[in-house]
Amino acid sequence: MAARCRPACSTKLVGKPVEKGRRERSCRPFLVADPPGIGPSDGRFPAQGNLDGRSNRYAALDVSLPLPCTPLTLSGALGIEDGAFGDRKRDWSLGLSGEIAGFALGASYVDTARADAGRLGRAGLALFAGRSF
């Protein structure tokens, strides 16, 4: 759903019709936009041979905030993973995405608290582009 836009400030004529009207400026502090989204996610892998008999669980909290009067959405996530793929590994991301000319485009900064993972544990920028038809 696209954001509904209204001007933040408007000028209107006030006073009786007989009197010379004066202009009054009124401002609203926020523009109308779609509501923010927040939700948990949970992923589990049962213990199995290709995981050396270990299980894995990943839990996260995702948040999205549509920016008023733009096709853009600000998003963030905070997650923790425990098991075969990471022992109490924490990660987070902050991103901006939107639909422009029929294309879904976005960028996210992704980082982890896992410093001992070498190159795979470093912060990075993830870009994406897609089109549905």
For each residue, the residues with C-beta under 8 A, 3 or more apart:
1: 34
2: 34 71
3: 31 32 33 34 66 67 68 69 70
4: 32 33
5: 31 32 68 69
6: 28 31 32
7: 10
8: 27 28 29 30 31
9: 25 26 27 28
10: 7 25 26 27
11: 23 24 25
12: 23 24 26
13: 21 22 23 24
14: 21 22 23 24
15: 19 20 21 22
16: 19
17: 21
18:
19: 15 16
20: 15
21: 13 14 15 17
22: 13 14 15
23: 11 12 13 14
24: 11 12 13 14
25: 9 10 11
26: 9 10 12
27: 8 9 10
28: 6 8 9 31
29: 8
30: 8 33 68
31: 3 5 6 8 28 68 69
32: 3 4 5 6 68
33: 3 4 30 66 67 68 69
34: 1 2 3 66
35: 66
36: 63 64 65 66
37: 62 63 64 65
38: 61 62 63 64
39: 61 62
40: 59 60 61 62
41: 58 59 60 61 62 79
42: 57 58 59 60
43: 57 58 59
44: 55 56 57 58
45: 48 51 55 56 57 83 84
46: 55
47: 51 53 54 55
48: 45 51 53
49: 52 53
50:
51: 45 47 48 54 55 56 83 84
52: 49 84
53: 47 48 49
54: 47 51 83 84
55: 44 45 46 47 51 83 84
56: 44 45 51 81 82 83 84 85 86
57: 42 43 44 45 81 82 83
58: 41 42 43 44 79 80 81 85
59: 40 41 42 43 79 80 81
60: 40 41 42 77 78 79 80
61: 38 39 40 41 77 78 79
62: 37 38 39 40 41 75 76 77
63: 36 37 38 75 76 77
64: 36 37 38 73 74 75 76
65: 36 37 73 74 75
66: 3 33 34 35 36 72 73 74
67: 3 33 70 72 73 74
68: 3 5 30 31 32 33
69: 3 5 31 33
70: 3 67 98
71: 2 98 99 100
72: 66 67 96 97 98
73: 64 65 66 67 96 97 98
74: 64 65 66 67 94 95 96
75: 62 63 64 65 93 94 95 96 97 108
76: 62 63 64 92 93 94 95
77: 60 61 62 63 91 92 93
78: 60 61 90 91 92
79: 41 58 59 60 61 90 91 92
80: 58 59 60 88 89 90 91
81: 56 57 58 59 85 86 88 89 90 91
82: 56 57 86 87 88 89
83: 45 51 54 55 56 57 86 87
84: 45 51 52 54 55 56
85: 56 58 81 89
86: 56 81 82 83 89 114
87: 82 83
88: 80 81 82
89: 80 81 82 85 86 112 113 114
90: 78 79 80 81 112 113 114
91: 77 78 79 80 81 110 111 112 113 114
92: 76 77 78 79 110 111 112
93: 75 76 77 108 109 110 111 126
94: 74 75 76 108 109
95: 74 75 76 106 107 108 109 126
96: 72 73 74 75 106 107 108
97: 72 73 75 104 105 106 107 108 128
98: 70 71 72 73 104 105 106
99: 71 102 103 104 105
100: 71 103 105
101:
102: 99 131
103: 99 100 129 130 131
104: 97 98 99 128 129 130 131 132
105: 97 98 99 100 128 129
106: 95 96 97 98 127 128 129
107: 95 96 97 125 126 127 128
108: 75 93 94 95 96 97 125 126
109: 93 94 95 123 124 125 126
110: 91 92 93 123 124 125 126
111: 91 92 93 123 124
112: 89 90 91 92 117 121 123
113: 89 90 91
114: 86 89 90 91 117 121
115: 121
116: 121
117: 112 114 120 121
118: 121
119: 122
120: 117
121: 112 114 115 116 117 118
122: 119
123: 109 110 111 112
124: 109 110 111
125: 107 108 109 110
126: 93 95 107 108 109 110
127: 106 107
128: 97 104 105 106 107
129: 103 104 105 106
130: 103 104
131: 102 103 104
132: 104
133:
